[in-house]
């Protein structure tokens, strides 16, 4: 096992009918900004419940944070926070709203005129020591951002991650019933996103991290079991509760501590989203199967372990087992109606050049857990994903 | 899944050669009390390393915290903390030292003349809002107290638990190499203790908590795999690292959130320890197999799941499967040289009366996850454990 630090201070409030606890969780005299996305939280009543729970606190709304939250949109919120002297932000939404708020709480405390530095040069480079306090109400299980210190911001034609312990949410309310009204497509994306988050921390090389491996395998198995059910039967509380909790545990540090990680699938996927607007999870569903195929030699031991423990596949030669488990994984994504080929999204072969160039511009020229995934290999993965 | 709150703010520093980081972790100008047990930390050099890492901070020692830490011993430390105006306590040791320090940091901030109220009437009854800051250096993997808010204090002839979010350690350093010098018996006890902690949160009734169940099963499987190895080969880093991390994850809230829990094995075990001085883990190894036997009807579904997923036992009638898996569990404990019968520890049949009375005095008359474990059933469990 590798050395590690683990420190996750976010307070999780999980279960049915927990919104009323906002009154205890948000400071009594706070002036609150409620940040949200496209307005579905108003349509389905979540917004009203949140406002009720906040009692007589002064509230300002900031809606319109889009999927893959845009720097320019978020900067408008930063101005509101500064001008209105906001004390507390409540992010009500899915991964994009919460990721966006992570940027907002940092940028609102940064005095320089280049807030894009937060994700271009790293949060530490800003010198910011304290952010605006915030909590979240999660309405879309997927990214795990409700219990971690990570964010991805869209800027010009790129998607840029940043991470700092400063932006752990103080609390996150995870009420699975708030997600019942989600479109099937978003739920399917959530299942795939959580699945691939686990794979990025698991599909590397063995370091005898038994707790980490078995917990990762447990989440993968659970997602396979409940994935289709929770899409088809959105009102089934237990299936949805399992999705919500698995998605959070998939990326809060628990399974990734003490083991190598490989975020190459995300890095290639981000280019697909940046250039073609494909949903984040869809981009991951395209890249992951090919990634396992192309990297079968480097990831052999874990691929065999994954085949055996998650899919119960142990018959055949090493290559046969790996072929089978890649096919199973692809089939799982397809069974959720998440397509796994670039061509399914209308992306042509001649679009690959610009995506490879996008990787190059971000310095992603030797990525993966071994640092041996070159631009040539990335190109090959895009090509084999057509 | 049941509703739950999860909030665990302890910072874990895990791995080889981490003690030097104490200099960053402990406040610069703190006057530090180093609390420890019987002195093995001095014999094996850990104490010196800790003192080195603390640089020129003023240090006071408090040794002699015994296994099953005694109220009277701890009150001496409370007086030192008050008289010497200690700012920070460093608990260096195993579960007893850390449990003891949890009491010390509370009691040092309590002005009343009945500090035993902390565990007799509950921490909340003291009105204490803030405790003395403390961190830990773990030298014995077992109890999980290094990353939770629980403590058990020995007082007169009883063992009394208390719990409050105030007493989460600020940090815990988990360096597996610090545990290499432990006696085999203590390591075996640690394996059993961690195993039973998982069982108390798992062996109840199903509530479709998939992450929780599979993570619990993963810890149990890992402990079975590495238990004997880490006792026989104390210098094997990976086996010991897995024990340390599994023991922490067994009782930090991760597997117990959202599922029923049954601490009856601990409650009966505490009586054995209180009256006969049997090690805590030994008492659990005695009670658990009988508990599963006597409660086979109430715990049927989870016993079958445990048999299948942890021990790969699925052939036979329900009772046959349960018989087999209880035998396997007992055999596992015995394979670690932890005996599983009261008679192995010289406890006679006529000692049972006082242990049942001990339960009665603590109000433990209808315990377990269903509240249906009466004193009569507890008596039967003691009798069948002879």
Contacts between the chains, C-beta under 8 A, distances in Angstrom:
chain1	res1	chain2	res2	distance
A	1	B	14	8.0
A	1	B	15	7.6
A	1	B	238	6.2
A	1	B	241	4.4
A	1	B	242	6.9
A	1	B	245	7.0
A	2	B	15	7.1
A	3	B	14	6.4
A	3	B	15	2.8
A	3	B	16	6.3
A	3	B	18	7.0
A	4	B	12	7.7
A	4	B	14	5.2
A	4	B	15	6.4
A	5	B	11	7.0
A	5	B	12	6.7
A	5	B	13	5.7
A	5	B	14	7.3
A	6	B	11	7.5
A	6	B	12	4.2
A	6	B	14	6.9
A	7	B	9	7.7
A	7	B	10	7.6
A	7	B	11	3.9
A	7	B	12	6.7
A	8	B	8	7.3
A	9	B	7	7.7
A	9	B	9	4.5
A	10	B	7	7.6
A	11	B	5	7.0
A	11	B	6	7.5
A	11	B	7	3.9
A	12	B	4	7.8
A	12	B	5	6.7
A	12	B	6	4.2
A	12	B	7	6.8
A	12	B	257	7.9
A	13	B	5	5.7
A	14	B	1	8.0
A	14	B	3	6.4
A	14	B	4	5.2
A	14	B	5	7.2
A	14	B	6	6.9
A	14	B	257	7.2
A	14	B	258	6.5
A	15	B	1	7.6
A	15	B	2	7.1
A	15	B	3	2.8
A	15	B	4	6.4
A	15	B	258	7.6
A	16	B	3	6.3
A	18	B	3	7.0
A	208	B	238	4.2
A	208	B	241	7.7
A	208	B	242	6.8
A	209	B	242	7.6
A	209	B	245	7.9
A	210	B	218	7.4
A	210	B	221	7.9
A	210	B	222	3.9
A	210	B	225	6.9
A	210	B	226	7.1
A	210	B	242	4.8
A	210	B	246	7.1
A	211	B	218	6.4
A	211	B	219	6.3
A	211	B	222	6.1
A	211	B	242	6.9
A	211	B	245	5.3
A	211	B	246	5.3
A	211	B	249	5.5
A	213	B	218	7.9
A	214	B	214	7.5
A	214	B	215	7.4
A	214	B	217	7.6
A	214	B	218	2.8
A	214	B	219	7.6
A	214	B	221	6.4
A	214	B	222	6.4
A	215	B	214	7.4
A	215	B	215	4.9
A	215	B	218	5.5
A	217	B	214	7.5
A	217	B	218	7.4
A	218	B	210	7.4
A	218	B	211	6.4
A	218	B	213	7.9
A	218	B	214	2.8
A	218	B	215	5.6
A	218	B	217	7.4
A	218	B	218	5.8
A	219	B	211	6.3
A	219	B	214	7.6
A	221	B	210	7.9
A	221	B	214	6.4
A	222	B	210	3.9
A	222	B	211	6.1
A	222	B	214	6.4
A	225	B	210	6.9
A	226	B	210	7.1
A	238	B	1	6.2
A	238	B	208	4.2
A	241	B	1	4.4
A	241	B	208	7.7
A	241	B	258	7.9
A	242	B	1	6.9
A	242	B	208	6.8
A	242	B	209	7.7
A	242	B	210	4.8
A	242	B	211	6.9
A	245	B	1	7.0
A	245	B	209	7.9
A	245	B	211	5.3
A	245	B	258	7.0
A	246	B	210	7.1
A	246	B	211	5.3
A	249	B	211	5.5
A	249	B	254	7.9
A	254	B	249	7.9
A	254	B	254	6.6
A	257	B	12	7.9
A	257	B	14	7.2
A	258	B	14	6.5
A	258	B	15	7.6
A	258	B	241	7.9
A	258	B	245	7.0
